[in-house]
Amino acid sequence: MRFALLCAAALLAAPVLADEMVASSGNDSVRLSNSPCSSEHVLNRLKPQYRAELRDATAVVQGQTFKACWVVEGQAAHLLYEDGDQGLIPLRDFKAPTSA
């Protein structure tokens, strides 16, 4: 599984992030957390040995909130959403949140 290998490599090279970081574009945003992934829908899509590597994330797109999990992949956050969708957002796009 290519994703599993990328996760393992990314964790070895992962920069230290604050407890939460946010990337925004207009009214849409993605909030990354250092907390372990809590989405059973995402975790159930992965082999058990990779589940502990993922961290919690929340995305708000067009007013709808989506749970996700993420891992560092190179210079990007690789997001895995509950519906099976995936995405990459450059780490440089994330900033400390201005509000909770």
C-alpha positions as CSV (number, residue, x, y, z in Angstrom):
1,M,0.0,0.0,0.0
2,R,1.7,3.1,-1.3
3,F,-0.1,5.4,1.2
4,A,1.2,3.4,4.1
5,L,4.8,3.7,3.0
6,L,4.3,7.5,2.5
7,C,2.8,7.8,6.0
8,A,5.8,6.0,7.6
9,A,8.3,8.1,5.7
10,A,6.4,11.3,6.4
11,L,6.3,10.7,10.1
12,L,10.1,10.4,10.2
13,A,10.5,13.7,8.5
14,A,7.5,15.5,10.1
15,P,8.0,18.9,11.4
16,V,6.8,19.8,14.9
17,L,3.4,21.5,14.6
18,A,1.5,23.5,17.2
19,D,-1.5,21.8,18.8
20,E,-3.8,23.2,16.1
21,M,-3.2,24.9,12.7
22,V,-5.7,26.3,10.3
23,A,-5.7,26.9,6.5
24,S,-8.4,29.1,5.1
25,S,-9.7,30.1,1.6
26,G,-12.6,32.4,1.8
27,N,-15.2,30.9,4.1
28,D,-13.7,27.4,3.7
29,S,-11.1,26.1,6.2
30,V,-9.2,23.0,7.3
31,R,-8.2,22.7,11.0
32,L,-5.4,20.2,11.8
33,S,-5.0,18.9,15.3
34,N,-2.1,17.0,17.0
35,S,-4.8,14.8,18.7
36,P,-5.1,11.2,17.5
37,C,-7.6,10.7,14.7
38,S,-11.0,10.1,16.2
39,S,-13.0,9.3,13.0
40,E,-13.9,5.7,13.0
41,H,-15.0,6.0,9.4
42,V,-11.5,7.0,8.4
43,L,-9.7,4.6,10.7
44,N,-11.7,1.7,9.5
45,R,-10.4,2.3,5.9
46,L,-6.8,1.7,7.0
47,K,-4.8,-1.3,8.2
48,P,-4.6,-1.3,12.0
49,Q,-0.8,-0.7,12.1
50,Y,-1.3,2.7,10.4
51,R,-4.2,4.1,12.4
52,A,-2.0,5.5,15.3
53,E,-0.1,7.6,12.8
54,L,-3.1,9.8,11.8
55,R,-4.1,13.0,13.5
56,D,-7.6,14.7,13.8
57,A,-8.8,17.2,11.3
58,T,-12.0,19.1,10.6
59,A,-12.9,20.8,7.3
60,V,-15.6,23.4,6.7
61,V,-16.6,23.6,3.0
62,Q,-19.5,25.7,1.8
63,G,-20.9,25.8,5.4
64,Q,-20.7,22.0,5.9
65,T,-18.4,20.4,8.4
66,F,-16.5,17.3,7.6
67,K,-14.4,15.1,9.9
68,A,-11.1,14.0,8.5
69,C,-7.7,12.7,9.6
70,W,-4.3,13.7,8.4
71,V,-0.6,12.9,8.2
72,V,2.4,14.9,6.9
73,E,3.4,13.9,3.4
74,G,6.5,15.7,2.3
75,Q,5.7,19.4,2.6
76,A,1.9,18.9,2.7
77,A,-0.9,17.7,4.9
78,H,-2.5,14.6,3.4
79,L,-6.1,14.6,4.4
80,L,-8.3,11.5,4.5
81,Y,-12.1,12.3,4.7
82,E,-14.8,10.1,6.1
83,D,-16.3,9.6,2.6
84,G,-13.1,8.2,1.3
85,D,-12.0,11.5,-0.5
86,Q,-8.4,12.6,0.0
87,G,-6.6,15.9,-0.4
88,L,-3.2,17.6,-0.1
89,I,-2.7,21.1,1.4
90,P,0.8,22.6,1.6
91,L,2.0,23.0,5.2
92,R,2.9,26.6,4.5
93,D,-0.8,27.4,4.1
94,F,-1.4,26.6,7.8
95,K,-1.3,29.2,10.5
96,A,-2.0,29.3,14.2
97,P,-5.8,29.8,14.8
98,T,-6.9,33.3,15.8
99,S,-10.0,31.9,17.6
100,A,-11.2,28.5,18.8
